[in-house]
Amino acid sequence: MTPVSRPADSEHLVETTRADLALRCLATFQMLLMLATWPLWFAPERFPVVPLLALSLPILAIPLTSGLLFLICLAMSLKPFPGAPTGNRAGRRLLCSIALVAAVVPVICNQHCLQAWHWLFILAMFIAVTHPPESRAPQLRLTICTLYICSGLSRITANPQAGIAGLIARQLLEFLPGPADHTANAVNLACHVLSAMEIITGILLLFDFRRTRIPAVVLAVLMHASLLLALGPIGLNHHPGVLLWNLCFPILVPLLFLRGLPPACTGRRFGVGGLLISAFSVSGLFGVADNWPAWQLYSARPESWTLWVHRSDTPELPQFLRQWLGSTAQEDWVPVRLDRLSLHQTGSPLYPEDRFQLAIISSTLNSSPDTVRFRVTVEEPRPLDWWNRSLRLISDRAGLDQEHQTFIFNSRVLHTSK
């Protein structure tokens, strides 16, 4: 006698299949992004290494565990994930556990490895290990919704056109028919519209009503398509890693939120893991969680540390630093573009946490003569109204040393670049 399939069984099968496809998508893009930023994972000595803990960790652990992670992601992208309709569930869960450890070790050895896409992969592996197959998709959906909402909120600032959002907005305005309006008001308005789109997308996907699900997915796809257009070869021609990050979501979001979701199966059945991820992320808006794990990516929320060198002292800087001096100066002070140095050496943007920026600046000054005059400007958001920022100045090495004492986690370089 053939057993009758129950609606709950069908629902679980749909959710399990959905989670499997989403996890395989994330594993594939994890590999692609590791290739796009390969020096960060396989040649970490090219840029100063800042461990998360003040321990003398072997730098060789980064390429070894990164290589293991790459191979596991390759296997995961080709085979069903743990809990998929077919395959050895126990074996695949063990593989995800190993992948989780292999993904965390490089971050402990070097904070720079906590790129936003790598953090998303870590969360996905955590969900895959700690949740049963049928409940993984809701947790992944909640994670994606939190990412959109926090990203939109974190971009709220009084003058968004001064940051990366302004560059994207100006480029999108260039694509509009007719003469582009590049006035500050027009660019700021475009930035606010982009922020609102992110927040609305996250909220619509979060509630997951049938009437809003398809428009929300379409809005998410259009939003990332516009970013790909602005950041692509005909636009700002940004780094390939940024393009891959924005290419992942037009594939990931439909996989998680579409594919014939049964009426009884909504994204609102969140477990403890998903709720903890959301609470941790939201706390970043108020300075509790670290900026990057709280999805404060390319936003006005992170602290911004800028190293300035006196114009007359720039010839004393090491040769590799002189080529990264900014073209615009303030009075007699020239900025050192450490963000561009990071992209050039590792293919990755600077980790935006203030302790990491302090570590890189201190390491840069340690490689320069003591006679070089410098100052460090720190723009930081206020504790609650993060869209307003305060500015302070550090003008000597004693002041930098005092800053190191204010952090719980490590803020010093333990392996300098070669």
N, C-alpha and C positions, 0 to 999 in steps of 0.2 A: 504493500500500500504506500503510495507516494505521499509524504507529508505535505500539508498545506502551508504555504508561506504566509506568515503573519505580517501585518503592516509594520510592526516594530522591527522585525527582521529585515524587511526591505529598506526601512529608514536607516538602520545601522549599516547596511551594505552600501547605501549611497554615501553616507558620511565617511565610512572607512575608505571607500574608493576616492572620495574627494580629498581627504587628508593625504592619502598616498600620492596622488598626483601633485598636490601642493608641495609636499616634502621633496619629491623628486625634482620639481622645478627649482626649489631653493638649493638643493645639492648641486644641480647643474650650474646655476649662476654663482654659487660659491667657488666652484672650480674656475669658471671664466674670470671672475673677479680676482682670484688669487693669481691667475696668469697675467692679468692686466696690471697687477701691483706686485709682481714677483719679487722685486728686491726687498720688500718689507718682510717677506716670509722666508726667502731662501738666501738673501744676502744682507742680513740686518746690520752688518758692520758698516754699511754705506751711510748710515745716519745714526746720530746718537741714540742709544738704547736706554729707556727709562723703565725699569721694572716697577710693577705695582707695589711690591713690598721692598723694604730696604734690606735686601739680601743679595749676596754675591752669587747670582744664578748663572749657570753656564750658558753662554750665548748660543752654543751649538744645539741646545734644546729647541730653539725656535725653528730652524730648518728641518730638524728631525721630525718633530711632531707635525709640522706643516706638511711635510711629505707624506706622512701617514694619513693626515686628514684629507689630502688631495686624493689619495688612492681610495679611501673609504667613500668619498663623495662620488668618485667615478663608478664604484660598484653600486652605490645607492641610486644613481641616476639611471642605471641600466636594469636594476632589479626592483621588485616590489618592496616597499618599506614594511617594517614590522606592523602586523595587524592588517595587511592588505588581504584581499580575498584569497590570494594564493601565496604560497611561500611559507618558510619556516619562521613563525612569529617569534619564537624564543631566540633563535639565532639572529634575526634581524634587530630585535630589541637590544641584544648584546652589542651588535655592530653600532647602533645608535649611541649606546653608552660609551663605547670607545671613541666614537666621533665627538661626543660632547667633551670628553677629557682632552682629546687632541686639539679641540678648538679653544679650550680654556687655557691650556699651558702657554701658548704664545702670548696671550694677553697678560698673564702673570709675569712673564719674562720681559714684556715690553708693552707698555700702555698704548703705544702707537698702533698696535695690532687690533685694538678695539674699534675698528671701522664700523660704521652703522650697519652695513650689510652683513658683516661678520657677527655683530650682536644679534641681528635677526636670525641668523642661522643657529647661534647658540640657544636662543629662546625656542626655536623650533625643535631642536634636539632635546631640550629639557622637557618640552611638552610630549614629544614622542616617547620618552623614557618613563615619564611619571603618569601618563594618562592612558586609559584603555583605548583601543582603536576607534570606537564609535564616538568618543568624546574629544578627539584631537582637533577635528575641524572647527568646532565652536571656539576652542581656545586660540587656534590660529586666527580665526576671524576677529576675535576680540583684540588680539595683538596688532593686527593690521589697522583696525579702527583706531586704536590708541595712538599708533604711529601717525596717522593722518591728523587726528585732533591735536596732538601735542605739537606737531610740526607747524600747523596753522597758527596755534596760539603763540608759539615761541617767536613767530615772525612779526607779531604785533609790536610796533615801535613807533615813536613819534616821527622818525625820519628814515623809513625803510629804504628809500632810494639810494642811501649811502652805502649799502651792503650788497651782497651777492644777489638778493632779490631785486635790487634796482637794476643791476646789469641784465638780468633775465627779462625784466619788464621792458627795458629800453629796446632789447633785441626783438621782443614780441611786437612792440609798437612799430618797429621797422617793417614788419611783415604785413601790416595793415595797409589797405589801399589808400592812396593819397599821401600827402606830406605827414611825416611822423611828428607828433607833439612830444618834445623831450623836456618840457618845462618840469620843474620840481613837483608841481601840483599834479600834473598828468602822470608822472612816473610813480609818485606816492599812491595815487588812486589805483593804478594798475597793480601795485604791490598789495594793497589792501584787498583788491578783488581776488588775487591769487590766494591770499591767506584765507579769505572767506570760502573759496572753493574747496580748499583742503579741509576746513572744519566741517562744512556742510556735507562733503563726501563721507567723512568719518562718521558723522552722526547718522546719516541715512543708512550707511552700511551697518552701523551698530544696532539700530532697531530692526533692520532686516524684515520690514513689512513687504508683502508681495508687490504693492503698488510703488514702493520706493526702491526696491532692490535693483531692478533693471536700470532706471535712471541714474542711480548711484554708481553702478558699474560703468555705465556709459560716461558719466562725468569723470570718474577716475581715469578711464582710458584716454579721454580727450585731454585731461590735465597732463598726463605723462607724455602724450603725443606732442603737446605744445612745448613741454620742457625739452624733449628730444629735438624738436625743431630749433629751439633757441640755443641749445647747447651743442648741437651737431655741427657737421662740417660747414654748412651754409650759414651758421650762426656764429656763436662764440668759439666754436671748435675746441670744446673743453676736452679734458682727459677722457680716454675710453672707459675708465672705471666709472665715471659719473654717468656716462651714457648707458652702460650695462645696468647700473643700479635702477635707472628710470625705465629701462626696457623690461626688467623683471616684473614690475607691477602690472602692466597691461596683460601679462600672461597669468600672473598669480591671482589677481583679484577675480577674474571670471572663473577660474578653477575653484576658488573657495566659495563664491557667492552665487554662482549660477548652476548649470547642469541639472535642471529639473528637481529642485529641492522639494521634498514632500511637504504638504501643508503642516503636518505635525512637527516638522523638524525645523526649528528656527535657530538663529545664532545667539539666543538669549540664555541658553542653558550653560552658563559659564561655571567652571570649577574654580577651586581655590587657586590653582596655578595661574590661570588667566587673569583672575581678579588681582592677584599679587603683582603680576606684571603691569597691569593698568595703574594700580595705586603707586607703584614705584616710579612709573613714567611721569604721572601727573605731578608727583612730588618734586620733580626736577624743575618745574616752573617756579617753585618757591625756594630753590637753592638747597633742597634736601638731598636728592640723588645727584650723582655725577651728571654732567651735561649730556655727554654723548649717549650713554645708556638710556637716558631719559628722552631720547629722540630729538635733542636740541641740535639738529644738523643744519649747518649753513644758515644760522639764524642770528637774531640780535640778542638772544638770551645768553649765550656763553660769554665769559669774560674774554676780552681782547687785549693781549699784551703785545706791545710794539717796541722793538729795540731801535733806538735812534743813536747815531754816531755823529760826533762833530765833523763838519765838512773837512776841516783842515787835518783831521786825524785819519781819514779814510785810507790814505796810502799805507798806513801802518797795519791795516787789517790783512789777514792771510789772503792769498790770491783767490782761493775758492769762494771767499765771502764777498770780495770786491765786485764780482759779476752779478751779485744779487742785491746790490744797492738800489733803492728806489730812484725813479727819475724826478720825483717832486720832493722838494725839501720845505721844511718849516724853519724860516729864518736861517740859522747856520747848522741845522740838524737834518741828517739824511736817514731815512728809514732803511733797515735791513730786512729784505723780504724773505723771511724764513719760511713763509708758507709756500712760496714758489720754489725755494730750495728743497722742501719736502716733496713737492710734486715731481721735481726733476730727479731726485735721488731715489725715491721709493715708489713713485706713481700714486701716492696717497696724500690726502690733505692732512694738515696738522690736527692731532687730537685736540679738541677744544677745551679740555679741562684746564683750569688755571695752573694747577701744580705742574702739568706737563709743559706748558708754555714757559713757565719759570725755569724748569730744568733745562730746556733747550737754550734759552737766553743765557743762563748761567754758564752752560757749556761753551756757548759761542764766545762769551767774554773771556773764559779761561784759556781759550786758544788764541786770544789776542794779547798784545802787550798791555801791561798795567797802565801805561801812559795814555791809552786811548780814552778820551772823554766820551761818556755815554749818558743816556737817560732812558728810562723805561716808562712809557705811559700805559696805564691800566684803565680800561673802560670796563665797568662792571655794572650789572643791573642791580636795582634796589631789591630788597628781600621780597616784597609783595608785588609792587607795581613794576614788574620786570621790563615793561616797555620804556621806562625812564632809566637813564644811565648816569652814573657818576664817574668822574675822572680824577685819578690821583697820579702822582709822579714819584718815581724812584730814581735817585740821581747818583748813588754810590754803591759800592760793593757791600758795605755794611748793611745798607737797607735791603739789598737782595738776600743776604744771609738771614736777616730777621724774617723775611717772608717765608723762608723754608721751614721755620719753626711753627707756622700756623696750620700745617697740613697733617692729617692723620696718615695718609698713604705717602709713599715715597715721592719726593720732588727733586731728586738728583739723578744725573746721568751716571750710570755705573759702567757703561761701555761706550767710549767715544768713537766717532766715525774715523775711518781711515782714508 
